[in-house]
Amino acid sequence: MKTKLFTSYAFWLLILTHLTLPVCSQVLSSPENPEEFQLTIRNVTQPIDNVLEFEIWLQDTDAAQPLELSTFRIGIAFNNQIMSENPPFNYGHFLIIPGSSQLPEEIQPQNVAVVFSESRIFFRGNYYPPGFGNGFIVPATIPGVRIATIRFINNLFPLVQGTTPDLTFLPNTTAAPSYISFYNQTGLEVHVPIVMGSNAIVAENPLIVAGLCLNPPVAYNISGSLEYCSNAHSFFVELPNTEVGTLYTIFNESGYEHHYTECWGSGLPCIFEVYDCLEYWVLGRNVCGSTLMNGSVDLRYPDESSYIVASDNNVCAGSQVTFRAYNNLPDSVSCLYHWKVNNISTDGNEEFSYTPANGDIVTAIMYYPCEGTLIGSNYITMMVNDCPGNHTTWTGIAGNDWFLDANWSNGIPQSNSIIHIPGGCPDYPILTTYIHNCESIIIEDGGSFIGAENLNEKSAMVKCNITSPDFHFLSSPLSSYSPKTFGEVFPFNQNSVWARRYHELTGNWINKKARDYMLSGDGYSVQLTQPQTAIFIGKLSWGEDMHLVSNHNPGQDPDRVGWNLIGNPNPCSIDWDLMLHDGYENSVYVWNGTQYISWNGSVGALENGIIPPMNGFFVKLIEDWQIKFYFNQSSRVHGNASLYKETPANTLELKVTGEKYSDVTFLHFNNRATKIFDPEFDARKLFGIEEAPQLFSYADGKELSINELPFWGSEVIELGFTCGKSGNFILDGKGLESFNNSVRILLEDTKEGIFQNLSDKAQYSFSYIAGESEHRFKLHFTEISSNPEPSEVNIYSVGKTLIINNFTGIIGEVLVYDFTGRMILNSLIECENQPSFTLNVAAGPYVVKVITAKGVQSRKVVIM
């Protein structure tokens, strides 16, 4: 059955070109013989699944009377059911393939526009001047001259198999003119209408086919200039080669995509215009997949940024401070600077001295060799204290009420107060009244404060002590309107600081420089070769930041794709369970110095899901694109408050400990979960440092740190263990009391062939040699009919192993029969508490009898 030509999802394509008519020309409205030419649609092809191409040809059918072409306006209808049924933004677009027209350049159609009301396209040529035979003469040979090749791209979705394009020339109407214009023998221009079936035919309308997808996009090299002065208006990145049907999008180092510079492949280069000096990558997508183009373009200013150092900050009022401007240009380059205090220009060159007031913002702007630039310049927010002055220190001995005098050492803060919030307090302040003024606020390491939106401080200082040489995930507690550079945050011995930013698009870590800004809401990996204190001076964040999270990485590595490192933007903790989790997996991951610890909303090693102040954390986006991640003020909590969340029933925590390091994994039986990976319940395993043990379980082939699954009475869960260092380890089970007494939990060491009942003995010691198989342990959960009394014998099976809990301590005999009554085992049991027997028999039910001086006990078991 032929598909309908017109539907409510119609759209038009219009070629809009400027048309100017010479004054000497006269246009006749009456048509001449419409059979003097023929339009043909030919070569309707599908290069790949989502692309359709066709050619428009024009022939002079009367060789005795040459036709001199002046202009044209051609309409074509098509069947929009060739498009996949997706929302309107998934519709494709038409374009004219560059260089496809055989007409003179002056008359060629240039572009195509779309009207989303009907399934029609229109295109037109520029006006060609009259020439009495001096213009373009239409060939009389078949098929004539190619006006253009039209390409339809259905975005990233295949065309619908089995449909037909139903291409048709549109007739001439007043509302939608469709004509060919020629000069007649008298030099007058004549509009000749297009008549389908008369002077316009369609040579072919083939069926749409599937399976034309060959490969994901080819990885071409990208290129672009490397250095610009920052007063340049835009910069350019080039992709020299492109493929038909591929969408190319450019991203910067922060993961932001630039929709306004996306480019559809045509075989010709794509030129992307961008406006920031950053590092850029290009991603190509087609119906077969996505590919990251080779290399990146690092658009940078030629080290024009100045950065300044104050002889001191956090000074007493009345102290003179000397500022010095530095740059990274060669010594031979002469640099000139403007200095500003609170955006008011003042004198100075490489050095500037003055007596600052609290909250002053001092800026050094290099204006030569790149004149007039602001971008990349450093500035310092000064903290000036009244020494001695109206200092008051938070004690927290009476709760978290800001306006309770007992909570302060020198009374409730006033507008001229310098506020200190130390670490180690029994409680921390929450300010809920809008708005409270103060001179400055200093939050020491370990301190906490909620209510920055209600505090109007001239300056704030927040400290974070980093004592470990291991990596630390750090974020800024300052407002996005007053970001600090890494050089300001770590003002001392900056050569000992190594800072990096995770880039989801490439899955790589990007090194940051001293002059780069720490942006609010971003997380950074920081490693120090010696202990330091990170010092943030500026205005506090209000805790309502937004962060863009993406899933643009074209690879298949689950440890790279969709992972985003975010930072807590508050001078207090946040509760993960109070955050919105739409669009990304429910679990959060925090680095503790040696391991990633996780929380899924109910269990995990990240205690109660509390993320400390200024701490970075990873989330994984589910969707293949990007969404906005919001921090909400209601998620703010004090980390030292009573935040106990009850561990759910049927939760087993397994902790493995080696010589110096440990790791933990969780198993939780939850009948709302499935046995495959559940983004709502499960947490992935992210591996820690090489010398630390790594413990995890499996689901759906994925390594998990938290595994939730239903309990059907008998479960076997494989545990993975690995370590980069050989040694002796202890596996310890916790939470066994959360299970019903009828559940038996056995740990199987497949390497040693040992079963241990964790309900009786929760610790298991083992040795490990680096490089051994990680598939070593299994956990067997079995529900028995009752909890045996000490005078009884309990009988159950795990796989092909028969286990007998002989609580009597009496020597006895065990007999095993199949269901035909044939005896397959007859063995003695000694005084040991838990003998086991491997039954190499077919799977099925068997009857076990245990005979002791206490009597005979029988039980049916199922051998797997």
Solvent accessible surface area in square Angstrom, and as a share of the most:
residue,aa,sasa,rsa
1,M,236,1.05
2,K,157,0.67
3,T,36,0.21
4,K,142,0.60
5,L,48,0.24
6,F,93,0.39
7,T,36,0.21
8,S,105,0.68
9,Y,137,0.52
10,A,2,0.02
11,F,1,0.00
12,W,39,0.14
13,L,0,0.00
14,L,35,0.17
15,I,4,0.02
16,L,120,0.60
17,T,26,0.15
18,H,151,0.67
19,L,57,0.28
20,T,85,0.49
21,L,89,0.44
22,P,49,0.31
23,V,156,0.90
24,C,112,0.67
25,S,25,0.16
26,Q,102,0.45
27,V,59,0.34
28,L,46,0.23
29,S,109,0.70
30,S,72,0.47
31,P,77,0.49
32,E,63,0.28
33,N,78,0.40
34,P,45,0.28
35,E,112,0.50
36,E,25,0.11
37,F,1,0.01
38,Q,48,0.21
39,L,0,0.00
40,T,10,0.06
41,I,0,0.00
42,R,77,0.28
43,N,67,0.34
44,V,6,0.03
45,T,70,0.41
46,Q,31,0.14
47,P,57,0.36
48,I,27,0.13
49,D,16,0.08
50,N,0,0.00
51,V,0,0.00
52,L,4,0.02
53,E,26,0.11
54,F,1,0.00
55,E,23,0.10
56,I,0,0.00
57,W,26,0.09
58,L,0,0.00
59,Q,22,0.10
60,D,3,0.02
61,T,63,0.37
62,D,49,0.25
63,A,81,0.63
64,A,97,0.75
65,Q,54,0.24
66,P,75,0.47
67,L,8,0.04
68,E,8,0.04
69,L,0,0.00
70,S,0,0.00
71,T,3,0.02
72,F,1,0.00
73,R,41,0.15
74,I,0,0.00
75,G,0,0.00
76,I,0,0.00
77,A,0,0.00
78,F,3,0.01
79,N,0,0.00
80,N,8,0.04
81,Q,70,0.31
82,I,1,0.01
83,M,6,0.03
84,S,27,0.17
85,E,178,0.80
86,N,46,0.23
87,P,65,0.41
88,P,90,0.56
89,F,158,0.66
90,N,23,0.12
91,Y,27,0.10
92,G,6,0.06
93,H,42,0.19
94,F,10,0.04
95,L,34,0.17
96,I,19,0.10
97,I,27,0.14
98,P,71,0.45
99,G,79,0.76
100,S,10,0.07
101,S,15,0.10
102,Q,90,0.40
103,L,6,0.03
104,P,34,0.21
105,E,137,0.62
106,E,108,0.49
107,I,0,0.00
108,Q,39,0.17
109,P,7,0.04
110,Q,90,0.40
111,N,74,0.38
112,V,30,0.17
113,A,34,0.26
114,V,45,0.26
115,V,55,0.32
116,F,127,0.53
117,S,67,0.43
118,E,58,0.26
119,S,0,0.00
120,R,52,0.19
121,I,4,0.02
122,F,3,0.01
123,F,2,0.01
124,R,48,0.18
125,G,0,0.00
126,N,38,0.20
127,Y,20,0.08
128,Y,38,0.14
129,P,77,0.49
130,P,36,0.22
131,G,10,0.10
132,F,145,0.61
133,G,46,0.44
134,N,133,0.68
135,G,16,0.16
136,F,38,0.16
137,I,71,0.36
138,V,3,0.02
139,P,46,0.29
140,A,41,0.31
141,T,100,0.58
142,I,142,0.72
143,P,37,0.24
144,G,14,0.13
145,V,7,0.04
146,R,54,0.20
147,I,0,0.00
148,A,0,0.00
149,T,13,0.07
150,I,1,0.00
151,R,11,0.04
152,F,0,0.00
153,I,0,0.00
154,N,2,0.01
155,N,27,0.14
156,L,50,0.25
157,F,67,0.28
158,P,61,0.38
159,L,9,0.04
160,V,51,0.29
161,Q,122,0.54
162,G,45,0.44
163,T,15,0.08
164,T,26,0.15
165,P,0,0.00
166,D,9,0.05
167,L,4,0.02
168,T,39,0.23
169,F,2,0.01
170,L,8,0.04
171,P,78,0.49
172,N,70,0.36
173,T,64,0.37
174,T,142,0.83
175,A,104,0.80
176,A,8,0.07
177,P,43,0.27
178,S,0,0.00
179,Y,23,0.09
180,I,0,0.00
181,S,0,0.00
182,F,8,0.03
183,Y,8,0.03
184,N,30,0.15
185,Q,127,0.56
186,T,94,0.55
187,G,12,0.11
188,L,54,0.27
189,E,2,0.01
190,V,2,0.01
191,H,53,0.24
192,V,6,0.04
193,P,30,0.19
194,I,2,0.01
195,V,64,0.37
196,M,79,0.35
197,G,63,0.61
198,S,47,0.31
199,N,1,0.00
200,A,0,0.00
201,I,62,0.32
202,V,31,0.18
203,A,60,0.46
204,E,65,0.29
205,N,53,0.27
206,P,53,0.34
207,L,111,0.55
208,I,3,0.02
209,V,72,0.42
210,A,55,0.43
211,G,65,0.63
212,L,50,0.25
213,C,46,0.27
214,L,139,0.69
215,N,102,0.52
216,P,63,0.40
217,P,6,0.04
218,V,73,0.42
219,A,36,0.28
220,Y,45,0.17
221,N,101,0.52
222,I,16,0.08
223,S,50,0.32
224,G,29,0.28
225,S,62,0.40
226,L,108,0.54
227,E,111,0.50
228,Y,47,0.18
229,C,48,0.29
230,S,11,0.07
231,N,81,0.41
232,A,40,0.31
233,H,167,0.75
234,S,22,0.14
235,F,3,0.01
236,F,98,0.41
237,V,0,0.00
238,E,63,0.28
239,L,0,0.00
240,P,50,0.31
241,N,73,0.38
242,T,8,0.05
243,E,48,0.22
244,V,38,0.22
245,G,0,0.00
246,T,1,0.00
247,L,16,0.08
248,Y,0,0.00
249,T,1,0.01
250,I,0,0.00
251,F,0,0.00
252,N,10,0.05
253,E,18,0.08
254,S,45,0.29
255,G,8,0.08
256,Y,93,0.35
257,E,17,0.08
258,H,15,0.07
259,H,95,0.43
260,Y,141,0.53
261,T,15,0.09
262,E,72,0.32
263,C,31,0.19
264,W,45,0.16
265,G,0,0.00
266,S,27,0.17
267,G,45,0.43
268,L,84,0.42
269,P,68,0.43
270,C,3,0.02
271,I,99,0.50
272,F,0,0.00
273,E,60,0.27
274,V,0,0.00
275,Y,109,0.41
276,D,68,0.35
277,C,10,0.06
278,L,42,0.21
279,E,33,0.15
280,Y,0,0.00
281,W,22,0.08
282,V,0,0.00
283,L,1,0.00
284,G,0,0.00
285,R,18,0.07
286,N,19,0.10
287,V,37,0.21
288,C,38,0.23
289,G,29,0.28
290,S,32,0.20
291,T,28,0.17
292,L,41,0.20
293,M,3,0.01
294,N,68,0.35
295,G,54,0.52
296,S,42,0.27
297,V,3,0.02
298,D,54,0.28
299,L,0,0.00
300,R,75,0.27
301,Y,36,0.14
302,P,33,0.20
303,D,47,0.24
304,E,2,0.01
305,S,8,0.05
306,S,0,0.00
307,Y,60,0.23
308,I,6,0.03
309,V,78,0.45
310,A,17,0.13
311,S,82,0.53
312,D,78,0.40
313,N,37,0.19
314,N,59,0.30
315,V,12,0.07
316,C,55,0.33
317,A,63,0.49
318,G,63,0.61
319,S,42,0.27
320,Q,127,0.56
321,V,1,0.01
322,T,47,0.28
323,F,0,0.00
324,R,84,0.31
325,A,4,0.03
326,Y,87,0.33
327,N,45,0.23
328,N,66,0.34
329,L,25,0.13
330,P,86,0.54
331,D,153,0.80
332,S,107,0.69
333,V,53,0.31
334,S,77,0.50
335,C,15,0.09
336,L,69,0.34
337,Y,9,0.03
338,H,93,0.41
339,W,1,0.00
340,K,48,0.20
341,V,24,0.14
342,N,77,0.39
343,N,124,0.64
344,I,125,0.64
345,S,78,0.50
346,T,56,0.32
347,D,126,0.65
348,G,36,0.35
349,N,76,0.39
350,E,76,0.34
351,E,91,0.41
352,F,19,0.08
353,S,52,0.34
354,Y,42,0.16
355,T,68,0.40
356,P,6,0.04
357,A,59,0.46
358,N,16,0.08
359,G,18,0.17
360,D,14,0.08
361,I,70,0.35
362,V,0,0.00
363,T,25,0.15
364,A,0,0.00
365,I,10,0.05
366,M,1,0.00
367,Y,56,0.21
368,Y,107,0.41
369,P,54,0.34
370,C,4,0.02
371,E,123,0.55
372,G,59,0.57
373,T,6,0.03
374,L,118,0.59
375,I,99,0.50
376,G,25,0.24
377,S,10,0.06
378,N,8,0.04
379,Y,37,0.14
380,I,13,0.07
381,T,7,0.04
382,M,0,0.00
383,M,0,0.00
384,V,7,0.04
385,N,11,0.06
386,D,78,0.41
387,C,57,0.34
388,P,131,0.82
389,G,28,0.27
390,N,46,0.24
391,H,57,0.25
392,T,2,0.01
393,T,44,0.25
394,W,2,0.01
395,T,40,0.23
396,G,2,0.02
397,I,126,0.64
398,A,45,0.35
399,G,26,0.25
400,N,60,0.31
401,D,68,0.35
402,W,1,0.00
403,F,81,0.34
404,L,74,0.37
405,D,86,0.45
406,A,55,0.42
407,N,0,0.00
408,W,13,0.04
409,S,75,0.48
410,N,87,0.44
411,G,21,0.20
412,I,46,0.24
413,P,0,0.00
414,Q,102,0.45
415,S,73,0.47
416,N,93,0.48
417,S,1,0.01
418,I,1,0.00
419,I,0,0.00
420,H,45,0.20
421,I,0,0.00
422,P,38,0.24
423,G,32,0.31
424,G,81,0.78
425,C,15,0.09
426,P,92,0.58
427,D,35,0.18
428,Y,7,0.03
429,P,0,0.00
430,I,56,0.28
431,L,2,0.01
432,T,106,0.62
433,T,73,0.43
434,Y,155,0.59
435,I,76,0.39
436,H,30,0.13
437,N,69,0.35
438,C,4,0.02
439,E,36,0.16
440,S,0,0.00
441,I,0,0.00
442,I,6,0.03
443,I,2,0.01
444,E,51,0.23
445,D,54,0.28
446,G,55,0.53
447,G,7,0.07
448,S,6,0.04
449,F,1,0.01
450,I,14,0.07
451,G,1,0.01
452,A,3,0.03
453,E,29,0.13
454,N,14,0.07
455,L,6,0.03
456,N,73,0.37
457,E,5,0.02
458,K,113,0.48
459,S,0,0.00
460,A,0,0.00
461,M,6,0.03
462,V,1,0.00
463,K,46,0.19
464,C,14,0.08
465,N,74,0.38
466,I,7,0.03
467,T,98,0.57
468,S,52,0.33
469,P,88,0.55
470,D,52,0.27
471,F,67,0.28
472,H,55,0.24
473,F,6,0.03
474,L,0,0.00
475,S,0,0.00
476,S,2,0.01
477,P,0,0.00
478,L,1,0.00
479,S,19,0.12
480,S,66,0.43
481,Y,206,0.78
482,S,11,0.07
483,P,26,0.17
484,K,3,0.01
485,T,2,0.01
486,F,9,0.04
487,G,11,0.11
488,E,31,0.14
489,V,0,0.00
490,F,1,0.01
491,P,57,0.36
492,F,138,0.57
493,N,77,0.39
494,Q,69,0.31
495,N,150,0.77
496,S,7,0.05
497,V,31,0.18
498,W,135,0.47
499,A,8,0.06
500,R,51,0.19
501,R,26,0.10
502,Y,15,0.06
503,H,2,0.01
504,E,9,0.04
505,L,1,0.01
506,T,27,0.16
507,G,4,0.04
508,N,86,0.44
509,W,76,0.27
510,I,28,0.14
511,N,92,0.47
512,K,40,0.17
513,K,114,0.48
514,A,44,0.34
515,R,49,0.18
516,D,34,0.18
517,Y,61,0.23
518,M,0,0.00
519,L,81,0.40
520,S,16,0.10
521,G,0,0.00
522,D,13,0.07
523,G,0,0.00
524,Y,4,0.02
525,S,3,0.02
526,V,0,0.00
527,Q,56,0.25
528,L,2,0.01
529,T,112,0.65
530,Q,78,0.35
531,P,89,0.56
532,Q,20,0.09
533,T,43,0.25
534,A,0,0.00
535,I,34,0.17
536,F,0,0.00
537,I,16,0.08
538,G,0,0.00
539,K,76,0.32
540,L,3,0.02
541,S,1,0.01
542,W,135,0.48
543,G,0,0.00
544,E,97,0.43
545,D,23,0.12
546,M,81,0.36
547,H,14,0.06
548,L,26,0.13
549,V,0,0.00
550,S,5,0.03
551,N,16,0.08
552,H,3,0.01
553,N,17,0.09
554,P,31,0.20
555,G,36,0.35
556,Q,167,0.74
557,D,67,0.35
558,P,71,0.45
559,D,64,0.33
560,R,107,0.39
561,V,25,0.14
562,G,0,0.00
563,W,5,0.02
564,N,11,0.06
565,L,1,0.01
566,I,0,0.00
567,G,0,0.00
568,N,0,0.00
569,P,0,0.00
570,N,2,0.01
571,P,5,0.03
572,C,0,0.00
573,S,4,0.02
574,I,1,0.00
575,D,8,0.04
576,W,0,0.00
577,D,49,0.25
578,L,89,0.44
579,M,10,0.04
580,L,114,0.57
581,H,41,0.18
582,D,116,0.60
583,G,23,0.22
584,Y,11,0.04
585,E,6,0.03
586,N,33,0.17
587,S,0,0.00
588,V,0,0.00
589,Y,2,0.01
590,V,7,0.04
591,W,28,0.10
592,N,86,0.44
593,G,13,0.13
594,T,26,0.15
595,Q,4,0.02
596,Y,40,0.15
597,I,32,0.16
598,S,4,0.03
599,W,10,0.04
600,N,6,0.03
601,G,31,0.30
602,S,41,0.26
603,V,4,0.02
604,G,11,0.11
605,A,34,0.26
606,L,9,0.05
607,E,131,0.59
608,N,21,0.11
609,G,0,0.00
610,I,23,0.11
611,I,0,0.00
612,P,56,0.35
613,P,36,0.23
614,M,13,0.06
615,N,14,0.07
616,G,0,0.00
617,F,0,0.00
618,F,9,0.04
619,V,0,0.00
620,K,15,0.07
621,L,2,0.01
622,I,90,0.46
623,E,92,0.41
624,D,91,0.47
625,W,72,0.25
626,Q,40,0.18
627,I,37,0.19
628,K,113,0.48
629,F,1,0.00
630,Y,110,0.42
631,F,3,0.01
632,N,31,0.16
633,Q,47,0.21
634,S,85,0.55
635,S,1,0.01
636,R,29,0.11
637,V,21,0.12
638,H,8,0.03
639,G,43,0.42
640,N,71,0.37
641,A,44,0.34
642,S,113,0.73
643,L,42,0.21
644,Y,168,0.64
645,K,58,0.24
646,E,143,0.64
647,T,76,0.44
648,P,36,0.22
649,A,64,0.50
650,N,54,0.28
651,T,5,0.03
652,L,0,0.00
653,E,47,0.21
654,L,1,0.00
655,K,70,0.30
656,V,0,0.00
657,T,57,0.33
658,G,15,0.14
659,E,149,0.67
660,K,147,0.62
661,Y,50,0.19
662,S,38,0.25
663,D,9,0.05
664,V,23,0.13
665,T,0,0.00
666,F,18,0.07
667,L,1,0.01
668,H,17,0.08
669,F,15,0.06
670,N,20,0.10
671,N,120,0.61
672,R,180,0.66
673,A,6,0.05
674,T,63,0.37
675,K,90,0.38
676,I,101,0.51
677,F,20,0.08
678,D,18,0.09
679,P,55,0.34
680,E,100,0.45
681,F,23,0.10
682,D,0,0.00
683,A,0,0.00
684,R,29,0.10
685,K,7,0.03
686,L,19,0.10
687,F,76,0.32
688,G,18,0.18
689,I,39,0.20
690,E,132,0.59
691,E,77,0.35
692,A,0,0.00
693,P,2,0.01
694,Q,8,0.03
695,L,0,0.00
696,F,0,0.00
697,S,0,0.00
698,Y,39,0.15
699,A,9,0.07
700,D,85,0.44
701,G,75,0.73
702,K,66,0.28
703,E,57,0.25
704,L,0,0.00
705,S,10,0.07
706,I,0,0.00
707,N,5,0.02
708,E,3,0.01
709,L,12,0.06
710,P,8,0.05
711,F,48,0.20
712,W,182,0.64
713,G,20,0.19
714,S,79,0.51
715,E,8,0.03
716,V,84,0.48
717,I,8,0.04
718,E,58,0.26
719,L,0,0.00
720,G,0,0.00
721,F,2,0.01
722,T,35,0.20
723,C,8,0.05
724,G,39,0.37
725,K,102,0.43
726,S,57,0.37
727,G,30,0.28
728,N,118,0.61
729,F,11,0.04
730,I,74,0.38
731,L,4,0.02
732,D,30,0.16
733,G,6,0.06
734,K,94,0.40
735,G,20,0.20
736,L,37,0.18
737,E,149,0.67
738,S,33,0.21
739,F,18,0.07
740,N,98,0.50
741,N,109,0.56
742,S,18,0.12
743,V,14,0.08
744,R,21,0.08
745,I,2,0.01
746,L,0,0.00
747,L,2,0.01
748,E,30,0.13
749,D,1,0.00
750,T,59,0.35
751,K,105,0.44
752,E,91,0.41
753,G,60,0.57
754,I,77,0.39
755,F,44,0.18
756,Q,25,0.11
757,N,5,0.03
758,L,3,0.02
759,S,54,0.35
760,D,92,0.48
761,K,124,0.53
762,A,32,0.25
763,Q,90,0.40
764,Y,18,0.07
765,S,81,0.52
766,F,16,0.07
767,S,58,0.38
768,Y,4,0.02
769,I,112,0.57
770,A,44,0.34
771,G,77,0.74
772,E,48,0.21
773,S,77,0.50
774,E,46,0.21
775,H,99,0.44
776,R,10,0.04
777,F,1,0.00
778,K,76,0.32
779,L,0,0.00
780,H,10,0.04
781,F,0,0.00
782,T,19,0.11
783,E,88,0.39
784,I,6,0.03
785,S,96,0.62
786,S,65,0.42
787,N,85,0.43
788,P,16,0.10
789,E,105,0.47
790,P,101,0.63
791,S,62,0.40
792,E,65,0.29
793,V,10,0.06
794,N,13,0.07
795,I,5,0.03
796,Y,4,0.01
797,S,20,0.13
798,V,7,0.04
799,G,28,0.27
800,K,83,0.35
801,T,14,0.08
802,L,0,0.00
803,I,0,0.00
804,I,0,0.00
805,N,1,0.00
806,N,2,0.01
807,F,67,0.28
808,T,25,0.14
809,G,39,0.37
810,I,53,0.27
811,I,93,0.47
812,G,8,0.08
813,E,52,0.23
814,V,0,0.00
815,L,15,0.07
816,V,0,0.00
817,Y,49,0.19
818,D,22,0.11
819,F,125,0.52
820,T,120,0.70
821,G,51,0.49
822,R,151,0.55
823,M,84,0.38
824,I,45,0.23
825,L,39,0.19
826,N,85,0.43
827,S,34,0.22
828,L,119,0.59
829,I,1,0.01
830,E,91,0.41
831,C,81,0.48
832,E,96,0.43
833,N,70,0.36
834,Q,42,0.19
835,P,9,0.06
836,S,58,0.37
837,F,37,0.16
838,T,95,0.55
839,L,9,0.04
840,N,132,0.68
841,V,36,0.21
842,A,78,0.61
843,A,75,0.58
844,G,18,0.17
845,P,62,0.39
846,Y,17,0.06
847,V,46,0.27
848,V,0,0.00
849,K,73,0.31
850,V,2,0.01
851,I,62,0.32
852,T,16,0.09
853,A,93,0.72
854,K,128,0.54
855,G,34,0.32
856,V,94,0.54
857,Q,58,0.26
858,S,68,0.44
859,R,72,0.26
860,K,120,0.51
861,V,8,0.05
862,V,77,0.44
863,I,0,0.00
864,M,139,0.62
